[in-house]
Amino acid sequence: MGTRTVKGWTQLGVQVVLLLVFLGGLQVISEGRTRRFDLTPMRSFSLSEVTHQVLALVQEPLAVTVFHQRGRRALYRDLLDRLQRDQPKLTYELYDFDRFPDKARGFGITRAGSAALAYGAHHAVVEAYPEATLVGGVLRVLRGQRRRLGWVNGHGERPPGGDATGYGRVAQALEAENYETQPVNLLAGPVADDIEALIVAGPQRDFLPPEVEQLAAYLQRGRGVFLLLDPGPLPGLAYLLATLGIRLGDDFVVEKERRILGTDGLAAVVERFKPGNPITFPSGRPSQMGAVLPSARTVDVFTQMPGVHADRIAITGDSGWVMADPARARRGEEPSQAHNDRPGAAAVMVMAEVGDGTGEGGRGSPGRMVVIGDADFASDAYLDLLGNRDVAMNAVAWLAGEQALAGQRPSQVPEIVRPLSPLVVTDTQARGILLATAIVQPGAVMLLGLVVVFFRRRHG
């Protein structure tokens, strides 16, 4: 073997050794500095902001026992591993429900896919998947009981169920986050003391004076009221809001420049939020996706009344219009200043703190109110459009005083066909898309074909 050959093999050996040393060192460094990157579109392998906040409340050992379906162990293990990395006090066990039915019954579990949670003296059985449901169970054992909400009825409000115009998905999301709802009729007398907040979801008829008085008294007791009000005359509620310095507009907000693809331009796109508020700007960050209000009216603060602190927390873009006559907007007529329509940004969400909660049965803290000039945005058809779910759920969390639930939640996979697309484009962008797909691309293919035909004929 020649000297040159020996030298070449020696260099190769040294290079291989150095490469192995480098890879070994890189492995050691990476094991000590593990970082995960979630590149999935819906961040399927990352915990949500709300989950981080709930887990941060855990101060004692939290035991989670999951009984899974056969073949789905990895699904639950991956989720529980992420929870355990975030909160080391959480421990878990996984059992195949079909193999350990007696053990499952000992935990009070009667079907696969359930989890038994134990935290101190508190126990709960919940669905073990998805993340929001399991974390809601964690919050339940932390609190020891569910928070109660009242669903006001008697005025044609959206029900917590039914078709796509109802609030079935909101009701399910509230149940997953440790709330329970019950119907409330304001004519039946004062609202029960253990109800944390009232939800008024799109009333079609106005409130009677005694009902308005009940809402005002409930606020003075330090409780919360969530008003979701579609365009239409509601003079009783408008009067109540006016006493708090809030103006409920008898109008209709439309977007003609920035719109949801495939709509008539009535949906208001909201991406401008007041910094620092816990509903549309939780944890110091605005809702990343904005919100869409399919049929919005204006809600604004016109003055600061004594004992009331009110703020507008969301406004539309400058390209919108406020049409003075909602009927004209619904007919699809163009906005015009000649008809007293107003161009420009418009406030559509307001939050307020009222009084000091020292009234009869009060809890010594201000009452809270959130008013949103649309009820469609939280219905089943629109809840998972852009950031609508976060806005609705954050509002309830603030009203009920559950700060850990104010933030961004896991993205939901759409379960129903919705009338809107989540793609927000301007008219100029829409024309550009049409031009590119209907003219430029086919034209380029045709031109390429003509060039090929020309050269083939030329060269015989």
C-alpha positions in Angstrom: 0.0 0.0 0.0 1.5 3.3 -1.1 2.2 6.3 1.2 -0.4 8.4 -0.5 -3.1 5.7 0.0 -2.2 5.4 3.7 -2.3 9.2 4.1 -5.8 9.3 2.4 -7.2 6.6 4.7 -5.8 8.3 7.8 -7.4 11.6 6.8 -10.7 9.9 6.2 -10.5 8.2 9.6 -9.8 11.5 11.3 -12.7 13.2 9.6 -15.1 10.4 10.5 -13.9 10.6 14.2 -14.3 14.4 14.2 -17.8 14.1 12.6 -18.9 11.5 15.3 -17.5 13.8 18.1 -19.4 16.7 16.6 -22.6 14.8 16.3 -22.2 13.4 19.8 -21.6 16.8 21.3 -24.6 18.2 19.4 -26.8 15.4 20.8 -25.6 16.2 24.4 -26.3 19.9 24.0 -29.7 19.3 22.4 -30.8 17.0 25.2 -30.0 19.7 27.8 -31.7 22.4 25.8 -34.8 20.8 24.3 -37.0 23.1 22.3 -40.1 22.1 20.4 -41.4 23.8 17.2 -45.0 23.4 16.3 -45.4 24.0 12.6 -48.9 22.6 12.2 -51.5 25.1 10.9 -53.7 24.9 14.0 -50.8 24.4 16.5 -52.1 21.0 17.3 -49.0 20.1 19.4 -48.9 23.2 21.5 -50.9 24.1 24.7 -53.1 27.1 24.5 -52.6 30.3 26.5 -55.7 29.5 28.6 -54.3 26.0 29.4 -50.9 27.5 30.6 -52.8 29.9 32.8 -55.0 27.2 34.4 -52.1 24.8 35.0 -50.2 27.7 36.7 -52.9 27.6 39.4 -52.1 24.0 40.4 -50.3 24.1 43.8 -50.7 20.5 45.0 -50.3 17.1 43.3 -52.9 16.6 40.6 -53.6 13.0 39.5 -55.2 12.2 36.2 -56.4 8.7 35.3 -57.5 8.2 31.7 -59.4 5.1 30.4 -58.9 5.2 26.7 -60.4 3.3 23.7 -58.3 0.5 22.3 -55.8 1.8 19.8 -56.0 5.5 21.0 -53.5 5.4 23.8 -51.0 7.6 21.9 -53.5 10.4 21.4 -54.1 10.8 25.2 -50.5 10.2 26.1 -49.3 13.0 23.8 -51.7 15.5 25.4 -50.9 14.4 28.9 -47.2 14.6 28.2 -47.6 18.2 27.1 -49.6 19.0 30.2 -47.0 17.3 32.5 -44.1 19.2 30.9 -46.0 22.5 31.6 -47.0 21.5 35.2 -44.7 18.9 36.9 -47.2 18.5 39.8 -49.5 16.7 37.3 -49.2 12.9 37.2 -51.1 10.5 35.0 -52.0 6.9 34.3 -53.4 5.4 31.2 -55.6 2.3 31.1 -57.4 0.4 28.3 -61.1 0.7 29.2 -61.9 -2.8 27.7 -59.2 -4.5 29.7 -59.9 -2.7 33.0 -63.6 -2.1 33.2 -63.8 -2.8 37.0 -61.1 -0.3 37.7 -62.9 2.3 35.6 -66.1 1.8 37.5 -64.1 2.3 40.7 -63.4 5.8 39.5 -67.0 6.4 38.5 -66.2 6.0 34.8 -68.7 4.2 32.6 -67.3 4.7 29.1 -64.0 5.0 27.3 -62.4 8.3 26.6 -63.0 9.6 30.2 -60.6 10.9 32.8 -60.8 10.9 36.6 -59.1 13.9 38.2 -58.1 14.2 41.9 -56.8 17.3 43.5 -56.9 17.3 47.3 -60.4 16.5 48.4 -61.9 17.4 45.0 -62.7 14.8 42.3 -64.2 15.1 38.9 -64.9 12.9 35.8 -64.6 14.6 32.4 -63.9 13.8 28.8 -60.2 13.3 28.4 -60.0 14.9 25.0 -59.9 17.5 23.5 -57.5 19.7 25.5 -60.2 22.3 26.4 -62.5 19.7 28.0 -59.7 18.1 30.1 -58.4 21.5 31.3 -61.9 22.5 32.2 -62.0 19.5 34.4 -58.7 20.6 36.0 -60.3 24.0 36.7 -63.3 22.2 38.3 -61.2 20.3 40.8 -59.2 23.4 41.5 -62.4 25.4 42.3 -64.3 22.6 43.9 -67.6 23.4 42.0 -68.9 24.8 38.8 -69.6 28.5 38.1 -73.2 29.3 37.4 -74.5 31.5 34.5 -78.0 32.7 33.8 -79.4 32.5 30.2 -82.1 35.2 30.0 -85.2 34.2 28.0 -88.6 35.6 27.2 -87.7 38.1 24.4 -86.9 35.8 21.5 -83.2 35.3 22.6 -81.0 32.8 20.8 -81.3 29.4 22.7 -78.3 27.4 23.9 -79.0 24.8 21.2 -81.0 24.2 18.1 -80.0 25.2 14.6 -77.0 27.2 13.3 -78.5 30.4 14.6 -78.5 29.1 18.2 -75.8 29.1 20.8 -75.3 25.3 21.2 -71.5 25.5 20.6 -71.1 28.3 23.1 -73.1 26.4 25.6 -70.8 23.3 25.1 -67.7 25.5 25.3 -68.9 27.0 28.6 -69.7 23.6 30.1 -66.1 22.5 29.1 -64.7 25.5 31.0 -66.5 24.6 34.3 -69.6 26.7 33.8 -73.2 25.6 34.0 -76.1 27.6 32.6 -79.7 27.8 33.6 -82.7 29.7 32.2 -83.6 33.0 33.8 -86.8 35.0 33.6 -86.4 38.5 34.9 -90.1 38.9 35.6 -89.9 36.0 38.1 -88.1 38.1 40.6 -84.5 38.9 41.6 -81.8 36.8 40.1 -80.3 34.1 42.4 -77.2 35.2 44.3 -75.2 32.2 43.1 -75.5 33.2 39.4 -72.3 34.9 38.5 -73.4 36.5 35.2 -76.4 36.8 32.8 -76.2 36.2 29.1 -78.7 38.1 26.9 -78.2 36.6 23.4 -79.9 38.6 20.7 -83.4 39.6 22.0 -86.0 40.2 19.4 -88.4 42.0 21.7 -87.6 44.8 24.2 -87.3 44.4 27.9 -90.2 45.7 30.1 -89.4 48.3 32.7 -89.4 45.8 35.6 -86.9 43.7 33.7 -84.7 46.7 33.1 -84.8 47.4 36.8 -83.8 43.8 37.6 -80.8 44.1 35.3 -79.7 47.4 36.9 -80.1 46.0 40.4 -78.2 42.8 39.5 -75.3 45.0 38.2 -75.3 47.0 41.5 -74.9 43.8 43.4 -71.5 43.3 41.7 -72.6 40.7 39.1 -72.0 40.5 35.3 -74.3 41.1 32.3 -73.4 40.1 28.7 -75.5 41.9 26.1 -75.3 40.7 22.5 -77.7 42.9 20.6 -78.5 42.7 16.8 -79.6 45.8 14.9 -83.2 46.7 15.8 -85.2 48.9 18.2 -84.7 48.0 21.9 -85.6 51.3 23.7 -85.7 49.8 27.1 -82.2 48.3 26.9 -81.0 51.5 25.2 -82.3 53.5 28.1 -80.5 51.3 30.6 -77.2 51.7 28.7 -77.7 55.4 28.4 -77.8 55.7 32.2 -74.3 54.1 32.1 -73.0 56.5 29.5 -73.3 53.9 26.6 -75.0 54.7 23.3 -76.7 51.8 21.5 -77.0 52.9 17.9 -80.1 52.2 15.8 -78.0 51.6 12.7 -76.1 49.0 10.7 -72.3 48.7 10.2 -71.2 47.6 6.7 -67.9 46.9 5.1 -67.5 47.6 1.3 -63.8 47.6 1.0 -62.6 44.9 3.4 -65.0 42.0 3.3 -65.3 38.3 3.9 -64.9 36.5 0.6 -68.2 35.5 -0.9 -70.5 37.8 1.2 -72.5 40.9 0.3 -70.2 43.2 2.4 -72.5 43.5 5.4 -70.1 41.7 7.8 -68.0 44.0 9.9 -64.4 43.0 10.2 -62.9 44.1 13.5 -59.1 44.1 14.1 -58.6 47.2 16.1 -58.7 46.6 19.9 -58.1 48.8 22.9 -54.8 47.7 24.5 -54.8 46.1 27.9 -58.4 44.9 28.1 -59.0 41.3 29.1 -61.6 40.5 26.4 -60.1 41.5 23.0 -56.5 42.2 24.2 -55.8 39.4 26.8 -52.3 38.9 28.3 -51.0 42.1 26.6 -51.6 40.7 23.1 -54.6 41.5 20.8 -56.7 38.7 19.4 -54.5 37.5 16.5 -57.2 36.8 14.1 -59.6 39.7 14.8 -63.4 39.1 14.8 -66.2 39.1 12.3 -69.6 40.6 13.2 -72.1 39.5 10.5 -74.8 42.0 11.3 -73.4 44.7 13.6 -74.8 47.9 15.1 -72.7 50.6 16.8 -72.1 50.5 20.6 -70.1 53.4 22.0 -69.3 55.4 25.1 -70.7 58.9 24.9 -69.8 60.1 28.4 -68.4 58.9 31.7 -71.2 58.7 34.3 -70.6 58.9 38.1 -69.8 55.4 39.5 -69.3 53.9 36.0 -66.1 53.2 34.1 -66.8 52.4 30.5 -64.5 51.8 27.5 -64.9 51.0 23.9 -62.7 47.9 23.3 -63.2 47.2 19.5 -63.7 49.4 16.4 -64.1 48.6 12.8 -61.7 49.7 10.0 -61.8 53.1 8.4 -63.2 51.7 5.2 -66.5 50.8 6.8 -69.8 52.7 6.9 -72.5 53.2 9.5 -75.9 53.1 7.7 -78.5 55.1 9.5 -81.3 52.9 8.3 -80.8 49.1 9.0 -83.5 48.3 6.5 -81.6 49.9 3.7 -78.5 47.9 4.6 -80.4 44.6 4.6 -81.8 45.4 1.2 -78.2 45.8 -0.1 -78.4 49.5 -0.9 -75.2 51.4 -1.2 -74.2 53.6 1.7 -74.5 57.3 1.0 -73.9 60.5 3.0 -77.1 61.8 1.3 -79.0 59.3 3.4 -77.2 60.3 6.6 -74.8 57.4 6.4 -71.4 57.9 8.0 -68.1 56.7 6.6 -65.2 55.6 8.8 -64.4 53.6 11.9 -67.2 52.6 14.3 -67.2 51.2 17.9 -69.0 47.9 18.2 -67.9 46.6 21.6 -68.0 48.2 25.1 -67.0 46.9 28.5 -68.0 48.7 31.8 -67.6 48.5 35.5 -70.7 49.7 37.4 -71.0 50.7 41.1 -69.1 49.1 43.9 -71.2 46.0 44.5 -72.4 47.0 48.0 -76.1 46.8 47.2 -78.4 44.2 48.8 -76.8 40.8 48.4 -73.7 42.4 46.8 -70.2 41.0 46.9 -68.3 44.2 47.4 -66.9 44.5 43.9 -68.1 46.5 40.8 -70.7 45.0 38.5 -69.4 44.2 35.1 -71.1 44.6 31.7 -70.0 43.7 28.1 -72.1 45.0 25.2 -71.5 43.7 21.7 -73.5 45.1 18.8 -74.2 41.7 17.2 -75.5 38.3 18.3 -74.7 36.4 15.1 -71.0 36.4 15.7 -71.3 33.9 18.7 -73.9 31.7 17.0 -73.1 28.1 15.9 -72.6 29.3 12.3 -70.0 31.9 13.1 -68.4 31.0 16.4 -65.2 29.5 14.9 -64.8 32.2 12.4 -61.5 34.1 13.0 -61.3 35.0 16.7 -65.0 35.1 17.5 -64.8 32.2 20.0 -62.0 33.9 22.0 -63.9 37.2 22.2 -67.1 35.5 23.4 -65.5 33.2 25.9 -63.1 36.0 27.2 -66.1 38.2 27.8 -67.8 35.5 29.9 -64.5 34.9 31.8 -64.2 38.6 32.7 -67.8 38.9 33.7 -67.6 35.8 36.0 -64.2 36.9 37.5 -62.4 33.9 36.1 -59.1 35.5 35.0 -57.4 32.3 34.1 -59.8 31.7 31.3 -59.1 35.0 29.5 -56.8 34.3 26.6 -56.4 32.4 23.4 -57.8 28.9 23.2 -57.1 25.9 21.0 -58.2 26.3 17.4 -61.4 24.3 16.7 -61.9 22.1 13.7 -65.1 23.3 12.0 -67.9 20.7 12.5 -70.6 22.4 10.4 -70.9 24.1 7.1 -70.7 27.9 7.7 -72.1 30.6 5.4 -68.8 32.6 5.5 -65.3 31.8 4.5 -62.5 32.8 7.0 -60.6 34.5 4.2 -60.7 38.3 4.6 -59.9 40.3 1.4 -60.4 43.8 0.1 -62.3 44.5 -3.1 -58.9 45.2 -4.8 -57.6 41.8 -3.6 -60.7 40.0 -4.7 -60.4 41.5 -8.2 -56.7 40.5 -8.3 -57.6 36.9 -7.4 -60.3 36.9 -10.1 -57.9 38.3 -12.6 -55.1 35.8 -11.8 -57.3 32.7 -11.7 -59.7 33.5 -14.5 -57.5 35.4 -17.0 -53.8 35.4 -16.3 -53.3 31.7 -15.6 -55.5 30.4 -18.4 -54.0 33.0 -20.7 -50.4 31.9 -19.8 -51.3 28.3 -20.6 -52.9 29.2 -23.9 -49.9 31.4 -24.8 -47.5 28.5 -24.0 -49.5 26.2 -26.1 -49.4 28.6 -29.1 -45.6 28.9 -28.7 -45.2 25.1 -28.8 -47.5 24.7 -31.8 -45.6 27.5 -33.7 -42.1 25.9 -33.1 -43.4 22.5 -34.0 -44.8 23.7 -37.3 -41.7 25.7 -38.1 -39.4 22.8 -37.6 -41.6 20.4 -39.5 
